[in-house]
Amino acid sequence: MAKKPKNISLADSSDLRSLAEERLKNKHLATQYSRLSTTPSPEERLRFVHELEVHQIELEMQQEELARTRVELQDNLTRYTELYDFAPVGYLTLGHDSKIQQANLTATKLLGIDRSRLVGMHFKHFVLPEDYLAIDSMLETVFSKRLPGNCEVKLLAPASQPARGHNDHSLRTFRIEAAVSDTEYACRVILSDITEQKQIEEELLESKTRFSQALEAASAGVWEWHLKTNELFWSDELWQLSGLKRGGEKQTFKLWEDSIHPDDRELVLQSVTAAVKNEIESQVEYRVCYPDGSVHWLLSRGRPLRDHTGKVDRYIGTVIDLTERKQAEQALLESEIKFRSITEQISELVFVADSSGIVNYVSPVIEKLSGYLPDEVIGHSFIEYLAEDEISKVVELFDDALAHQLKNQVVEFRYRKKNGTFLDAEVHSQYYHASGYSGVIGVILDVTDRKLAENQIKKLSTIVEQSPAIVLITDRLGKIEYVNPAFTQITGYTFDEVKGKNPRFLQSGHTPKALYEKLWQTILAGNIWRGEFQNRKKNADLYWERAVISAILKEDVITNFVAIKEDITEHKKEEQLIVESRGKLEAALASMSDAVFISDTKGNLIHFNDAFATFHRFRNKEECAKTFDEYPKFLEAYLLSGELVPVEQWALQRALGGETATGVELRLLRKDSGETWFGSYNYAPIRNTDGRIVGSVVTGRDITKKKAAEQEINSYVKQLQAAMQSTLQAVANVVEAHDPYTAGHERRVGIISADIAREMGWSEEKCHYLQLIGLVHDIGKMSIPAEILSKPSLLSEIEFELVKTHAEQGYQILKDVEFPLPIAEIIREHHERMDGSGYPQGLKGEETLIEARILAVADVLESMASHRPYRASLGIEEAINEIESYRGKHFDPEVVDAVLRLFRKKGYQLPA
């Protein structure tokens, strides 16, 4: 270390000037002594002053230079001190005894003690005892041999700088470098913390060891290729992997190139050349031939390294043997080919799913079974294709198979097809684990048909068990193997009682032996036998059964016989009753004069009598057509109005349609002969106990003569009606002659009444009769004096009461007259009112005949709208308003509504 210069104060400048003058004086003293002792001349005196001035200037300049130098020295000292204290390493000055004489700030931090305390301490205070010898040896080298020395020791680390991976005050490693100082009594020491470096070195060594061990374990070879020289370095392992023996030949790229299999050489060189050109990593697989003729696969990986200029100058890499892996891959490929060959030829669906349920493989048959292509399923979870109500069950079984590594697990579920329908599937699966992967592999069987068959069998079994008919199965020798519950219900024998027996124990003895011989002959030939027996129950009762017996064949060999037998005892009794009833029916039909026939639902005529043949103009029953479809070919039917009746509206068709009718009259025509006649039909459907139509019954009566008689009667009736209308008109004329002021009133009331009735929907015939009644509705007025009827003023109370008697008088006149309508009662009630305020009986509401209620309204309308001796006409509007105002009170609402419609909507005008 340089010595510190003494401080020079600026305050001493006057002394410095005096000192300079003194030195200058002494300098010239010897040469000028003689002259100084004498009195100088003026010239000398001027010269001497001039010299003094020059020297003064020189001294001042020297003083300024000295001040600058002092500042620079102070700055340098400050910088040196800072560099010394803040250096990245510790600086110490040690004596022979290892005492610390001086230390920089970094050293105090490394040792963890303040500088004031550190100076004077022994350096060994910080060193572990086992490192004392190293310190002593280093100091001995420095002080005795006057040579630099160094050592590495472990010191206690301060709390402010814990060692990596240790707690506070853990040991740290330091490198100490020492050199002798300017004196013999001290040495300079550099203290460097190399703890991190040491740990890194150890880690690198450990990593290198692990790497070497890994390469050795992996049988990997190492190589280095210098691009400029084309030289290679090969490890011993690489020589072995290449099938070569290390010799004296130079390791070059050409040596490696020649070791490559000829078939792979060109592709490998192209790959390596491309990697070098692009300065990227290289990776190639290639084959080498060993001296024994075997071929081995190698994998070489290389990485480019760059020089200080950044240019790739070499590659380093490794080589590993892939032969076993290639052989395994080939074996796996062959195994997969075999696996796919098998799975693609079988009809069952093969699948592989990983542990998360993702499908990794499905065989092509999936398209046939579900409509999905393999690519549409692979990569998807199998859950996507399950019925929603089965997801939890299948997932639970899948997880269970993985958790317990189950083998041969079988489960049934419904699998969704691409079209949205489902198929029933049975899955045989097992856990697998290979190459670090696990999952489930299995086969899916389409059991839709089997499930349908099972359900069908189950249904059939239920049907057999619940069938009311006996089902009996024997072996090929006729020994009973199975009977259903109906057997016990009908025969009384249990299965245990008849098992192993021949059914012949049921025989009653009433069935001919030949029937049994025919039965066995038929079923032994493999055919079906149908027939009836009379057998005996356990309680000795006889019963009839209808049987169907057939053989069960297996590969054309009879193994069993099955018999289905129905108890027809009641049916037999019913058949007997039917035979008896049929005889009675035939007798009844034969005795009837009306045509009768019975048909089934197809129109076939099951029964018909002789009268049916006669009615349809056949000579006998044998000539009659037996089906309905034949009749329209030669027969036509017309309504009495002359309209042709369609075939579908004929009596039989209507009856089969569920209709019932009586007295349907038609005119019939035989198209082949042209004969016509009239017939009256009755028809109805025939229903069974369930109400279903099973046929029809139709009767027909020839009413040709009746129709001729009716025509004569109708002609006579028309004559009578004309006579009666003339008579009534004559009576009306007499009444009008008695009361000339109301002439035409009765005729008009009759017409108005008929028109009101017609508006109310009455038949034309009834309307005509009502019009006739209107002609004589005031016939009772003939008993009233004419002077009262033609009185030009208002009637007195007595006169009015006398006029009111005409209603009762009319009844008395006509009460014994026969007429289609109750003419006498209608005439008596035509002045009654709905509220009972009318006369002569004071009837209310519907107590009055409807014809009388219509006459009442027509009478008021016509009277108010016509002229009377005691007043002028009130007009039709007044009359209508009057009628409307008393709707429901005096007059029937329905009749009033009809009048309002006629006048206000249809523009009705009163008759003249």
JOPE-V392190 format. One line per field, one symbol per residue. ss: DSSP state (H for helix, E for strand, C for the rest). Layout:
# JOPE-V392190
ss: ???
This chain:
# JOPE-V392190
ss: CCCCCCCCCHHHHHHHHHHHHHHHHHHHHHHHHHHHHCCCCHHHHHHHHHHHHHHHHHHHHHHHHHHHHHHHHHHHHHHHHHHHHCCCCEEEEECCCCEEEEECHHHHHHHCCCHHHHCCCEHHHHECHHHHHHHHHHHHHHHHHCCCEEEEEEEECCCCCCCCCCCCCCEEEEEEEEEECCCCCCEEEEEEECHHHHHHHHHHHHHHHHHHHHHHHCCCEEEEEECCCCEEEECHHHHHHCCCCCCCCCCEHHHHHHHECHHHHHHHHHHHHHHHHHCCCEEEEEEEECCCCCEEEEEEEEEEEECCCCCEEEEEEEEEECHHHHHHHHHHHHHHHHHHHHHCCCCCEEEEEECCCEEEEECCCHHHHHCCCHHHHCCCEHHHHECHHHHHHHHHHHHHHHHHCCCCEEEEEEEECCCCCEEEEEEEEEEEEECCEEEEEEEEEECHHHHHHHHHHHHHHHHHHHCCCEEEEEECCCEEEEECHHHHHHHCCCHHHHCCCEHHHHECCCCCHHHHHHHHHHHHCCCCEEEEEEEECCCCCEEEEEEEEEEEEECCEEEEEEEEEEECHHHHHHHHHHHHHHHHHHHHHHHCCCEEEEEECCCEEEEECHHHHHHCCCCCHHHCCCEHHHHCCCEEEECCCCCECCHHHCHHHHHHCCCCEEEEEEEEEECCCCCEEEEEEEEEEEECCCCCEEEEEEEEEECHHHHHHHHHHHHHHHHHHHHHHHHHHHHHHHHHHHCHHHCCHHHHHHHHHHHHHHHCCCCHHHHHHHHHHHHCCCHHHHHCCHHHHCCCCCCCHHHHHHHHCHHHHHHHHHCCCCCCCCHHHHHHHCCCCCECCCCCCCCEHHHCCHHHHHHHHHHHHHHHHCCECCECCCCHHHHHHHHHHCECCCECHHHHHHHHHHHHHCCCCCCC
